């Protein structure tokens, strides 16, 4: 098969209104594209960011037709599964001979279902994609046995074939920097208004993959094989400097689900403390409350080298719920973490989950009060969502708990399951009340809008302007 051009597509989609107005770069595609570009230099690589280019579905069809790629590849989370399928469908409408490939956590979790529901998809890459994609392309070019490529799912003679999983990459440092040069025309548009302002360039940084914890509602640890792998500190610091100095990246979001202060905090501080970019960057980290609570000294050090924002999954005030989620943290960790972040002038972002099977009006009211008592700078409340690939999904599916099977609603803002005592509509209403009590407070809004902390001022002014409470109310 003659393969001359690969088009990576970030489809038209609506982003999560809870986070206000923002435009992220298509990081997963940029990471994949960079690897393919290096390994297969004879093939033309292009990334089409429909969001950055304001390209709708009709324009996407025309673009594919005029550019005639050999392969179209896309990827997405569960709530974006239909947009990925639609991209493949449009591709096949333009030219049925174009190979369509999808990947990412959702399609890796339900490949059989996806190939049945979406006949327009030719191949699904399961799990880690770089090596698998390159091997698949080489095999298609040479017209050898596709069944020998590990980590893919496809149809063959009326049957769906799942090849054995591919081993994980042992050394993540072998991966090139994301191919931001392929979306250079859009760089000025990437921003996160609520977090850093519309004129601050927003880029995404991957320092590690996976997690060695087993939270029942989380897709990440299973997708990455239940292990945590990090790039070297020199590689991470080098990429931070590269994004800042080459592309002007300022607000840099670490995608790592678990930063691990104990293993990387001190070393990253040492690597960045003499860096020129440390005064120009704003690092966003995701961390566990027990990790932050144990290492207040490392929070202090990382604040000195540009860490302005830390997000923590607090989840619940109830120890029984934390145990059900297999979270492995305690409520005391949450209190300690919020104090440590406040003492170090690090913006504190707390995540909470409602809608566990035993949740009641009373238990959710206790969680609301707990979240207010914690005094984070920013709270995000989510409805427990049974994402395919999670332990919770398997339990919910087996027990018939799932009432809404429309994946477009699997965005943690829509309630898709009832609890033992609450209807789905009541869970939705409780979610709105969480936001209403936290952000509907006149005193808290005034304090936020006029806060000395620039990030807090930006966030509260943006939340008011985006009418987030009104949008949640409309979901009820």
C-alpha positions as CSV (number, residue, x, y, z in Angstrom):
1,X,0.0,0.0,0.0
2,X,1.3,3.4,-0.9
3,X,1.2,5.7,2.2
4,X,2.5,9.2,1.5
5,X,0.6,11.4,4.0
6,X,-0.9,11.1,7.5
7,X,-3.4,13.6,8.7
8,X,-3.9,13.8,12.5
9,X,-7.2,15.4,13.3
10,X,-8.4,17.2,16.4
11,X,-12.2,17.2,15.6
12,X,-14.6,20.1,16.1
13,X,-16.0,19.7,19.6
14,X,-17.4,21.6,22.6
15,X,-15.0,21.9,25.5
16,X,-16.0,21.5,29.2
17,X,-18.0,24.5,30.1
18,X,-17.1,24.0,33.8
19,X,-13.6,25.3,33.1
20,X,-14.9,28.4,31.4
21,X,-13.5,29.5,28.0
22,X,-10.3,27.9,26.9
23,X,-8.5,26.4,23.9
24,X,-6.0,23.6,24.6
25,X,-3.4,22.3,22.1
26,X,-4.1,18.8,20.8
27,X,-1.3,17.4,22.9
28,X,-1.9,13.7,22.4
29,X,-1.8,14.0,18.7
30,X,1.3,16.2,18.8
31,X,3.1,13.6,20.9
32,X,2.1,10.8,18.4
33,X,2.9,13.0,15.3
34,X,6.4,13.8,16.6
35,X,7.3,10.2,17.0
36,X,5.9,9.2,13.6
37,X,7.7,12.1,11.9
38,X,11.0,11.0,13.4
39,X,10.6,7.3,12.7
40,X,9.1,7.6,9.2
41,X,10.7,10.7,7.6
42,X,9.6,9.8,4.1
43,X,5.9,10.3,5.1
44,X,4.3,13.7,5.2
45,X,2.8,14.5,8.6
46,X,0.1,17.1,9.2
47,X,-1.9,18.0,12.3
48,X,-5.3,19.6,11.7
49,X,-6.5,21.4,14.8
50,X,-10.2,22.1,14.0
51,X,-10.5,24.1,17.2
52,X,-7.5,26.2,16.7
53,X,-8.4,26.8,13.0
54,X,-12.1,27.3,13.7
55,X,-12.9,24.5,11.2
56,X,-16.4,23.0,11.2
57,X,-17.6,19.6,9.9
58,X,-18.3,20.8,6.4
59,X,-14.9,22.5,6.2
60,X,-13.2,19.3,7.6
61,X,-14.7,17.3,4.7
62,X,-13.4,19.7,2.1
63,X,-10.0,19.8,3.8
64,X,-9.7,16.0,3.6
65,X,-10.9,16.0,0.0
66,X,-8.4,18.6,-1.1
67,X,-5.4,17.2,0.8
68,X,-6.0,13.5,0.0
69,X,-4.2,11.9,3.0
70,X,-3.5,8.2,3.0
71,X,-4.4,7.8,6.7
72,X,-6.6,9.9,9.0
73,X,-6.1,9.5,12.7
74,X,-8.0,10.9,15.7
75,X,-8.2,10.4,19.4
76,X,-10.5,11.4,22.3
77,X,-12.0,10.8,25.7
78,X,-15.3,9.1,26.2
79,X,-17.4,12.3,25.9
80,X,-15.7,12.9,22.6
81,X,-16.1,9.4,21.2
82,X,-18.8,10.4,18.7
83,X,-16.8,13.3,17.3
84,X,-13.9,10.9,16.6
85,X,-16.3,8.5,14.9
86,X,-17.8,11.3,12.9
87,X,-14.3,12.3,11.7
88,X,-13.8,8.7,10.4
89,X,-17.3,8.7,8.9
90,X,-16.6,12.0,7.0
91,X,-13.2,10.6,5.8
92,X,-14.9,7.5,4.4
93,X,-17.5,9.6,2.7
94,X,-14.8,11.6,1.0
95,X,-12.8,8.5,0.0
96,X,-13.5,5.0,1.2
97,X,-9.9,3.9,0.6
98,X,-8.4,6.3,3.2
99,X,-7.4,4.3,6.3
100,X,-9.1,5.5,9.5
101,X,-7.4,5.0,12.9
102,X,-8.6,6.0,16.3
103,X,-7.0,5.7,19.7
104,X,-7.0,7.0,23.3
105,X,-8.4,5.8,26.5
106,X,-12.1,5.3,25.5
107,X,-11.4,3.3,22.3
108,X,-8.7,1.3,24.1
109,X,-11.3,0.4,26.8
110,X,-14.1,-0.7,24.4
111,X,-12.6,-1.7,21.1
112,X,-15.1,-4.4,20.3
113,X,-18.1,-2.2,21.0
114,X,-16.5,0.7,19.0
115,X,-15.8,-1.4,15.9
116,X,-19.3,-2.8,16.0
117,X,-20.9,0.7,16.5
118,X,-18.6,2.6,14.1
119,X,-18.0,0.6,10.9
120,X,-16.2,3.7,9.5
121,X,-13.2,3.0,11.9
122,X,-10.7,0.7,10.3
123,X,-8.2,0.3,13.2
124,X,-8.1,1.0,16.9
125,X,-4.8,1.4,18.6
126,X,-5.1,0.2,22.2
127,X,-2.9,1.6,25.0
128,X,0.4,3.4,24.4
129,X,0.3,4.5,20.7
130,X,3.7,5.5,19.4
131,X,5.4,2.2,18.6
132,X,2.2,0.6,17.6
133,X,1.2,3.3,15.2
134,X,4.6,3.2,13.5
135,X,4.6,-0.6,13.2
136,X,1.0,-0.5,11.9
137,X,2.0,2.0,9.2
138,X,5.1,0.0,8.2
139,X,3.0,-3.2,8.0
140,X,0.3,-1.5,5.9
141,X,3.0,-0.2,3.5
142,X,4.6,-3.6,3.1
143,X,1.2,-5.3,3.0
144,X,2.4,-7.9,5.5
145,X,0.2,-9.7,8.1
146,X,-1.6,-7.0,10.1
147,X,-2.4,-9.6,12.8
148,X,1.3,-9.6,13.9
149,X,1.1,-5.9,15.0
150,X,0.6,-5.9,18.8
151,X,-1.9,-3.5,20.4
152,X,-4.5,-3.1,17.7
153,X,-8.1,-4.1,17.0
154,X,-9.6,-4.4,13.6
155,X,-12.0,-6.4,11.4
156,X,-11.0,-9.4,9.3
157,X,-13.3,-11.6,7.2
158,X,-16.3,-10.6,9.3
159,X,-14.7,-11.0,12.6
160,X,-13.1,-8.5,15.1
161,X,-9.5,-9.3,15.9
162,X,-7.7,-8.1,19.0
163,X,-4.0,-8.6,18.9
164,X,-2.0,-9.1,22.1
165,X,-1.3,-5.9,24.1
166,X,2.0,-4.1,23.4
167,X,4.6,-3.9,26.2
168,X,5.0,-0.3,27.5
169,X,7.9,1.8,26.5
170,X,10.6,1.4,29.2
171,X,12.4,4.7,28.8
172,X,10.0,7.6,28.0
173,X,13.0,9.9,27.3
174,X,13.3,8.3,23.9
175,X,10.2,10.2,22.8
176,X,10.8,13.4,21.0
177,X,9.3,16.7,22.1
178,X,5.7,17.2,21.0
179,X,5.4,18.5,17.4
180,X,4.3,22.0,18.2
181,X,5.9,23.1,15.0
182,X,3.0,21.4,13.2
183,X,0.5,23.8,14.8
184,X,2.7,26.9,15.0
185,X,0.0,29.0,13.3
186,X,-2.3,28.3,16.2
187,X,0.0,28.8,19.1
188,X,-1.1,32.3,19.8
189,X,-4.7,31.1,20.2
190,X,-4.0,28.4,22.9
191,X,-5.1,29.8,26.2
192,X,-6.9,29.1,29.5
193,X,-8.8,32.2,30.3
194,X,-10.0,31.2,33.7
195,X,-6.6,30.0,34.9
196,X,-4.2,32.4,33.4
197,X,-6.0,34.9,31.2
198,X,-6.8,34.9,27.5
199,X,-3.5,36.4,26.5
200,X,-1.2,34.0,28.3
201,X,0.1,31.2,26.0
202,X,-1.1,27.8,27.3
203,X,0.8,24.6,26.5
204,X,0.7,21.1,27.9
205,X,3.6,19.1,29.2
206,X,3.8,15.3,29.8
207,X,6.3,14.4,32.5
208,X,5.0,10.9,33.4
209,X,2.5,8.3,32.4
210,X,0.2,6.2,34.5
211,X,-0.4,5.8,38.2
212,X,0.3,3.0,40.7
213,X,-2.9,3.6,42.7
214,X,-6.2,1.9,41.8
215,X,-9.0,4.4,42.2
216,X,-12.2,2.7,41.1
217,X,-13.5,5.7,39.0
218,X,-10.3,6.5,37.2
219,X,-9.4,5.4,33.7
220,X,-5.7,6.4,33.7
221,X,-4.0,3.7,35.7
222,X,-5.6,0.8,33.8
223,X,-4.9,2.4,30.4
224,X,-1.2,2.8,31.3
225,X,-0.8,-0.7,32.7
226,X,-1.1,0.1,36.3
227,X,2.4,1.5,36.6
228,X,3.8,4.9,37.0
229,X,6.7,5.8,34.6
230,X,8.4,9.2,34.6
231,X,10.7,10.9,32.2
232,X,14.1,12.0,33.6
233,X,14.2,15.3,35.5
234,X,16.7,16.6,32.9
235,X,14.2,15.7,30.1
236,X,11.3,17.4,32.0
237,X,13.3,20.5,32.7
238,X,14.6,20.6,29.2
239,X,11.0,20.4,27.8
240,X,9.8,23.2,30.0
241,X,12.7,25.4,28.8
242,X,12.0,24.3,25.2
243,X,8.3,25.2,25.3
244,X,9.0,28.5,26.9
245,X,12.0,29.7,24.9
246,X,11.1,28.2,21.5
247,X,7.3,28.8,21.5
248,X,6.6,31.3,24.3
249,X,4.7,28.8,26.5
250,X,4.0,30.4,29.9
251,X,1.1,28.5,31.5
252,X,2.3,24.9,31.4
253,X,0.0,22.2,32.5
254,X,1.6,18.9,33.6
255,X,-0.7,16.1,32.4
256,X,0.8,13.7,35.0
257,X,-2.0,12.3,37.2
258,X,0.4,11.9,40.1
259,X,3.3,14.4,40.3
260,X,5.1,12.4,43.1
261,X,6.8,15.1,45.2
262,X,8.7,12.5,47.1
263,X,10.5,11.2,43.9
264,X,10.7,14.3,41.7
265,X,10.1,17.5,43.7
266,X,13.6,18.2,45.0
267,X,15.3,17.1,41.8
268,X,13.1,19.3,39.6
269,X,13.7,22.3,41.9
270,X,17.4,21.8,41.6
271,X,17.2,21.6,37.8
272,X,15.0,24.7,37.4
273,X,16.4,27.0,40.0
274,X,19.1,28.3,37.7
275,X,16.9,28.3,34.6
276,X,16.2,31.6,32.9
277,X,12.5,30.6,32.4
278,X,11.6,30.1,36.0
279,X,10.4,33.7,36.4
280,X,8.4,33.5,33.2
281,X,6.5,30.2,33.6
282,X,3.4,29.2,35.5
283,X,3.4,25.5,36.2
284,X,0.2,23.6,36.9
285,X,0.6,20.3,38.8
286,X,-1.7,17.5,39.8
287,X,-1.0,15.8,43.1
288,X,-2.4,13.6,45.8
289,X,-3.3,15.2,49.1
290,X,-1.3,12.7,51.1
291,X,1.8,13.5,48.9
292,X,1.5,17.2,49.4
293,X,0.8,16.8,53.1
294,X,4.0,14.9,53.6
295,X,6.2,17.3,51.7
296,X,5.4,20.9,52.5
297,X,9.1,21.8,52.1
298,X,9.0,20.6,48.5
299,X,5.9,22.7,47.8
300,X,7.9,25.7,49.0
301,X,10.8,24.9,46.7
302,X,8.7,24.3,43.7
303,X,6.9,27.6,44.2
304,X,10.3,29.3,43.9
305,X,10.7,27.9,40.4
306,X,7.3,28.7,38.9
307,X,4.7,26.4,40.4
308,X,1.6,28.5,40.8
309,X,-1.3,26.1,40.7
310,X,-1.8,22.6,42.2
311,X,-4.9,20.5,41.7
312,X,-5.8,17.7,44.2
313,X,-8.4,15.1,44.0
314,X,-10.0,15.4,47.5
315,X,-13.1,13.6,46.2
316,X,-15.1,13.2,49.5
317,X,-15.3,14.0,53.2
318,X,-16.5,10.5,54.0
319,X,-13.9,7.9,54.9
320,X,-16.3,5.1,53.7
321,X,-16.6,6.7,50.3
322,X,-12.8,7.2,50.0
323,X,-12.4,3.5,50.8
324,X,-15.1,2.6,48.2
325,X,-13.1,4.6,45.7
326,X,-9.9,2.9,46.8
327,X,-8.4,6.4,47.0
328,X,-6.0,5.7,49.8
329,X,-6.2,9.2,51.3
330,X,-7.7,10.7,54.5
331,X,-9.7,13.8,55.1
332,X,-7.0,15.1,57.3
333,X,-4.7,15.1,54.3
334,X,-7.0,17.5,52.5
335,X,-7.0,20.0,55.4
336,X,-3.2,19.8,55.6
337,X,-2.8,20.2,51.9
338,X,-5.0,23.3,51.6
339,X,-3.1,25.0,54.4
340,X,0.3,24.2,52.9
341,X,-0.7,25.6,49.5
342,X,-2.2,28.7,51.1
343,X,1.0,29.2,53.2
344,X,3.1,29.0,50.1
345,X,0.9,31.2,47.9
346,X,0.1,28.3,45.6
347,X,-3.3,28.4,44.0
348,X,-5.3,25.5,45.5
349,X,-7.7,23.6,43.2
350,X,-9.8,20.9,44.9
351,X,-11.8,18.2,43.0
352,X,-14.9,16.6,44.6
353,X,-17.2,13.8,43.5
354,X,-20.9,13.3,44.3
355,X,-23.3,10.5,43.3
356,X,-21.7,7.5,45.0
357,X,-24.2,4.7,45.4
358,X,-24.8,5.4,49.1
359,X,-25.0,9.2,48.7
360,X,-28.1,11.0,50.1
361,X,-29.2,14.6,50.3
362,X,-27.6,14.7,53.7
363,X,-24.3,13.2,52.7
364,X,-23.9,15.5,49.8
365,X,-24.7,18.5,52.0
366,X,-22.0,17.4,54.4
367,X,-19.6,17.2,51.5
368,X,-20.6,20.8,50.4
369,X,-19.9,22.1,53.9
370,X,-16.6,20.2,54.0
371,X,-15.5,21.8,50.7
372,X,-16.3,25.2,52.1
373,X,-14.5,24.5,55.4
374,X,-11.4,23.5,53.4
375,X,-11.3,26.9,51.8
376,X,-9.6,26.0,48.5
377,X,-9.2,28.8,46.0
378,X,-11.1,26.8,43.4
379,X,-13.5,23.9,43.7
380,X,-14.7,21.7,41.0
381,X,-17.6,19.3,41.8
382,X,-18.3,16.3,39.5
383,X,-21.0,13.7,39.1
384,X,-19.6,10.2,39.6
385,X,-19.3,8.9,36.0
386,X,-18.8,5.2,35.1
387,X,-16.2,5.7,32.4
388,X,-15.5,2.5,30.3
389,X,-12.3,1.0,31.4
390,X,-12.9,1.7,35.1
391,X,-13.7,-0.7,37.9
392,X,-16.8,1.4,38.6
393,X,-18.0,1.0,35.1
394,X,-17.8,-2.8,35.3
395,X,-19.8,-2.8,38.6
396,X,-22.3,-0.3,37.4
397,X,-22.9,-2.1,34.1
398,X,-23.3,-5.5,35.9
399,X,-25.7,-4.1,38.4
400,X,-27.8,-2.1,35.9
401,X,-27.0,1.3,37.6
402,X,-26.3,3.2,34.3
403,X,-29.4,5.0,33.0
404,X,-27.8,7.3,30.4
405,X,-25.6,5.5,27.8
406,X,-25.1,8.6,25.6
407,X,-21.3,9.0,25.8
408,X,-21.6,12.7,25.0
409,X,-23.0,13.1,28.5
410,X,-20.0,11.4,30.1
411,X,-18.4,14.7,31.0
412,X,-18.8,14.6,34.8
413,X,-21.2,17.5,34.6
414,X,-24.2,15.3,33.6
415,X,-25.5,12.8,36.2
416,X,-25.8,9.4,34.3
417,X,-26.6,7.2,37.4
418,X,-28.9,7.5,40.4
419,X,-27.9,6.6,43.9
420,X,-29.7,4.1,46.2
421,X,-32.0,7.0,47.4
422,X,-31.6,9.8,44.8
423,X,-32.9,9.9,41.2
424,X,-30.6,11.0,38.5
425,X,-32.4,14.3,38.4
426,X,-31.9,14.7,42.1
427,X,-28.2,14.0,41.7
428,X,-28.0,16.7,39.0
429,X,-29.8,19.1,41.3
430,X,-27.4,18.4,44.1
431,X,-24.5,19.1,41.7
432,X,-25.9,22.5,40.9
433,X,-26.3,23.2,44.6
434,X,-22.6,22.5,45.2
435,X,-21.7,25.2,42.7
436,X,-24.4,27.5,43.9
437,X,-23.3,27.3,47.5
438,X,-19.6,27.7,46.8
439,X,-19.7,30.3,44.0
440,X,-23.0,31.9,44.8
441,X,-21.6,33.3,48.0
442,X,-21.6,37.1,47.8
443,X,-18.8,37.4,50.3
444,X,-16.6,34.8,48.6
445,X,-17.2,36.3,45.1
446,X,-16.3,39.8,46.3
447,X,-13.2,38.4,48.0
448,X,-12.2,36.5,44.9
449,X,-12.8,39.3,42.4
450,X,-10.6,41.7,44.5
451,X,-8.1,39.1,45.8
452,X,-4.4,40.1,45.9
453,X,-3.7,36.8,44.1
454,X,-3.8,37.5,40.4
455,X,-4.9,33.9,39.5
456,X,-7.8,34.1,42.0
457,X,-8.9,37.5,40.6
458,X,-8.8,36.1,37.1
459,X,-10.7,33.0,37.9
460,X,-13.6,34.6,39.8
461,X,-14.1,37.3,37.3
462,X,-14.1,34.7,34.5
463,X,-16.5,32.4,36.4
464,X,-18.9,35.3,36.7
465,X,-18.6,36.2,33.1
466,X,-19.1,32.7,31.8
467,X,-22.4,32.2,33.8
468,X,-21.3,28.7,34.9
469,X,-24.0,28.4,37.6
470,X,-26.7,29.2,35.0
471,X,-25.3,26.5,32.6
472,X,-25.4,23.9,35.4
473,X,-29.0,24.9,36.3
474,X,-30.0,24.2,32.7
475,X,-28.9,20.6,33.0
476,X,-31.5,19.8,35.7
